[in-house]
């Protein structure tokens, strides 16, 4: 067994009696890269890649066992959160809350750590928050910057 890292999937081709097998690699969340305006940046954590839609429910008269669901509209914006360690003498472009960015590319890599297997493109970004982790005299954790960016568009490219 391969530990679930690969799956084979049969897909039917329009010609009768012919099947093909596709190998799909299960992607790991710890192999990713972030490119912001042509600059590769490292982050220890990234969350908030999402798309959602508002749903309107309607209770139809005389029907007590179910409701009808209707899509209202796609949410116009999402929020992404990025975390990275703080280094002495280092500045970061996200320290400028209110800064606007054209795009951010997030690439998820395959098992070799180099082959791009999935790409997410965020556009029309705005740095909305910057926060430094707690300073604790009795702790021994690394100091972490947390950045929150609002985005207007999300595209899944691969």
C-alpha positions as CSV (number, residue, x, y, z in Angstrom):
1,X,0.0,0.0,0.0
2,X,1.1,3.6,-0.6
3,X,-0.4,5.1,2.5
4,X,-3.2,6.8,0.5
5,X,-0.7,9.1,-1.2
6,X,-1.9,8.1,-4.7
7,X,-5.3,7.0,-6.0
8,X,-6.2,5.5,-9.3
9,X,-9.4,6.8,-10.9
10,X,-11.1,5.3,-13.9
11,X,-12.6,7.7,-16.4
12,X,-14.8,6.6,-19.3
13,X,-13.8,7.8,-22.7
14,X,-16.7,8.2,-25.2
15,X,-15.4,5.2,-27.2
16,X,-17.1,2.0,-25.8
17,X,-14.8,-0.4,-23.9
18,X,-11.9,2.0,-23.4
19,X,-10.9,3.2,-19.9
20,X,-7.9,5.3,-18.9
21,X,-6.3,5.5,-15.5
22,X,-5.3,8.8,-13.9
23,X,-2.9,8.9,-11.0
24,X,-3.8,11.7,-8.5
25,X,-1.4,12.7,-5.8
26,X,-2.8,13.6,-2.4
27,X,-1.4,17.1,-1.7
28,X,0.2,18.0,1.7
29,X,-0.6,21.3,3.3
30,X,3.0,22.0,4.4
31,X,4.4,22.2,0.8
32,X,3.4,25.6,-0.5
33,X,4.9,28.9,-1.8
34,X,3.5,32.4,-1.9
35,X,4.4,34.9,-4.7
36,X,3.3,38.5,-4.2
37,X,3.9,40.8,-7.2
38,X,6.7,38.6,-8.6
39,X,8.5,38.2,-5.2
40,X,8.5,34.7,-3.5
41,X,7.9,35.0,0.2
42,X,7.9,32.3,2.9
43,X,5.2,31.9,5.5
44,X,4.7,29.2,8.1
45,X,0.9,29.2,7.9
46,X,-1.7,30.4,5.4
47,X,-5.5,30.1,5.8
48,X,-8.7,31.6,4.4
49,X,-8.7,30.4,0.8
50,X,-12.5,30.0,0.5
51,X,-15.5,30.8,-1.6
52,X,-19.0,31.0,-0.3
53,X,-22.4,32.1,-1.4
54,X,-25.4,33.5,0.5
55,X,-28.4,31.2,0.6
56,X,-32.0,32.3,0.9
57,X,-34.4,29.8,2.4
58,X,-38.1,29.8,1.5
59,X,-40.8,27.9,3.4
60,X,-43.3,26.9,0.8
61,X,-46.9,27.0,1.9
62,X,-48.4,23.6,2.8
63,X,-44.9,21.9,2.7
64,X,-43.8,21.2,6.3
65,X,-41.1,18.6,5.6
66,X,-38.6,20.8,3.8
67,X,-37.6,24.3,2.7
68,X,-36.5,25.5,-0.7
69,X,-33.0,26.9,-1.0
70,X,-32.0,29.7,-3.5
71,X,-28.6,31.2,-4.1
72,X,-28.6,34.9,-3.4
73,X,-25.1,36.1,-4.5
74,X,-21.5,35.2,-4.2
75,X,-19.6,36.9,-1.4
76,X,-17.7,39.8,-3.0
77,X,-14.7,39.4,-0.8
78,X,-12.7,36.9,1.2
79,X,-10.0,37.2,3.8
80,X,-6.7,35.4,3.9
81,X,-4.4,35.1,7.0
82,X,-0.7,34.6,6.7
83,X,1.8,33.9,9.6
84,X,5.6,34.1,9.6
85,X,8.4,34.4,12.1
86,X,9.8,37.8,13.0
87,X,13.5,38.3,12.3
88,X,15.6,41.2,13.7
89,X,16.4,43.9,11.2
90,X,13.8,42.7,8.8
91,X,10.9,44.7,7.4
92,X,7.9,43.3,5.6
93,X,5.6,45.0,3.0
94,X,2.5,43.9,4.9
95,X,3.6,46.2,7.9
96,X,1.9,48.9,5.9
97,X,-1.8,48.4,6.8
98,X,-3.9,49.8,4.0
99,X,-1.4,48.9,1.3
100,X,-3.0,47.6,-1.9
101,X,-1.6,44.7,-3.9
102,X,-2.6,43.6,-7.4
103,X,-2.2,39.8,-6.9
104,X,-0.9,36.9,-4.8
105,X,-0.2,33.5,-6.2
106,X,-0.3,30.5,-3.9
107,X,1.3,27.3,-5.2
108,X,0.9,23.9,-3.6
109,X,3.8,21.5,-4.4
110,X,3.9,17.8,-5.0
111,X,5.8,15.2,-3.0
112,X,9.1,16.3,-4.6
113,X,8.6,19.9,-3.1
114,X,9.2,21.5,-6.6
115,X,6.4,20.4,-9.0
116,X,3.4,22.8,-8.8
117,X,0.3,20.7,-8.4
118,X,-2.3,23.3,-7.5
119,X,-2.4,27.1,-7.9
120,X,-4.7,29.7,-6.3
121,X,-4.6,33.3,-7.6
122,X,-5.9,36.1,-5.4
123,X,-6.5,39.6,-6.9
124,X,-7.3,43.0,-5.6
125,X,-5.8,42.6,-2.2
126,X,-5.7,45.1,0.7
127,X,-3.6,44.6,3.9
128,X,-6.3,45.0,6.5
129,X,-4.5,43.9,9.7
130,X,-1.0,43.3,11.1
131,X,-0.6,41.7,14.6
132,X,2.4,40.5,16.6
133,X,2.1,37.5,18.8
134,X,2.0,37.9,22.6
135,X,5.2,38.8,24.3
136,X,5.6,36.6,27.4
137,X,8.6,36.7,29.8
138,X,8.1,33.1,30.9
139,X,7.5,31.7,27.4
140,X,10.0,30.4,24.8
141,X,7.9,30.6,21.6
142,X,9.1,32.4,18.5
143,X,7.7,35.8,17.8
144,X,5.1,35.6,15.0
145,X,3.7,38.3,12.7
146,X,0.1,37.6,11.6
147,X,-1.1,39.5,8.5
148,X,-4.7,39.7,7.3
149,X,-5.5,40.6,3.7
150,X,-8.9,41.1,2.1
151,X,-9.2,40.0,-1.5
152,X,-11.7,40.7,-4.1
153,X,-11.1,37.8,-6.5
154,X,-10.2,34.1,-6.1
155,X,-9.3,31.9,-9.1
156,X,-8.3,28.2,-8.9
157,X,-5.9,27.8,-11.8
158,X,-4.9,24.1,-11.5
